[in-house]
């Protein structure tokens, strides 16, 4: 497994792979790899013959009062875990390598980033789109795999790739969960024991929403109300948003007709967690 | 010479050229090709072994009251002129092919677009950066050639390519001029006979500025004042801006120390013309 810290060396390596006819798959991460990341990588292995991952805690997607500084890091552990699933190369740049002095270019995806996390985290998706554009230019993948846990991020990247005519395929993979249903996230490490219990209210509320939908409920307001009540009944939770949106436009819907997603962001103590469920799909929570 | 109107077919063609080891050079244009464009293409021929040009009047770089509708077009003439200089392929997409419904992604280069034309034409450089990002992804060039007449555009594209780690070289080529010094521009066709005379005040003012500089003058204010007076003495001219800027930041300078550019935008009748001179360089105006 090769480690590249330089933009130029990574880019030269990827270009020669492409000219040599290799099919590059790519999984961008912020590191502190868990089973969810490893599943993305396993999917990457299936979809290409050379798998590159990036590990980069991207400063431009964190707001001024967010957890950039305390975001968990463990490069040596990440290296071991990546090697074990057969990653071929890790791109691991320093912040100054990605954002040198006088850096000033940003990619903005307008509509699909307005709602949900775009409201709670105003510059977040600009940072995500920008760093992904950079990473795609550096790593030159044929296919990139993203998790559906960050649903709005996935929609944003798909939209950017289509709009800017980037020549790669974006694949979304189902959320990997702990046995009890909690969506895997590097931020779960912030949770204390009691918070860990309350955090289950997110995934369990998705199950409740699915049941209502499966029983014929199509009113977004009614499903949202049920979810809000359920989450609020758990100690230490504070709802950032509970919304039901069209999966193409990410705008709120009143009635569920086209494909729609229930999206949640909930503070549990001082940790902000997200989860989501696309109506009509299966949900592997016991 | 091949003509591609489809994004997908152009992209597939370019990808196979790259895999085949060809070196692609690229000249993006808005068509109505004149000798200035043809010189960019000749430079493109020298720098690659497969030359692609694009002809696309890009709507996102025109403001609501600008000349998008009346911008001159002549595809058949352009085809002949391109073939004559040895262009290998023309990318000639329709507007809806480049900006389909729900289009919503834009590239913004912040600092270097604030001054000069960025003030007179607020969304102009966002449109230029966005369409160039798209074209680079579609045409996949190793090198792209731009004219220095649009100096701020060149600086903006260079900045975008560097910041977003796009893997291509941007080359700037000296402005091509009519025998009497007028910078070549498709918009020169808008000029009536008397306006054509007044339009010479732009290039001639550059000569005056160069003389002042060569004689030791380093005060931006004094050079600007002389240029303004000279241009204003010509009938039908209205100055949009006369500025002297650092060529890296495009911010105004008071004294010319680092590399600086004198940049002009002047209305002649109802036509807005631009021209510029980088101090210390040669200026081929008689």
Interface residues (C-beta under 8 A of the other chain):
Chain A: X7 X11 X15 X18 X19 X21 X102 X103 X104 X105 X106 X107 X108 X109 X110 X111 X112 X129 X130 X133 X134 X137 X138 X140 X159 X160 X163 X164 X165 X166 X167 X248 X249
Chain B: X7 X11 X15 X18 X19 X21 X102 X103 X104 X105 X106 X107 X108 X109 X110 X111 X112 X129 X130 X133 X134 X137 X138 X140 X159 X160 X163 X164 X165 X166 X167 X248 X249
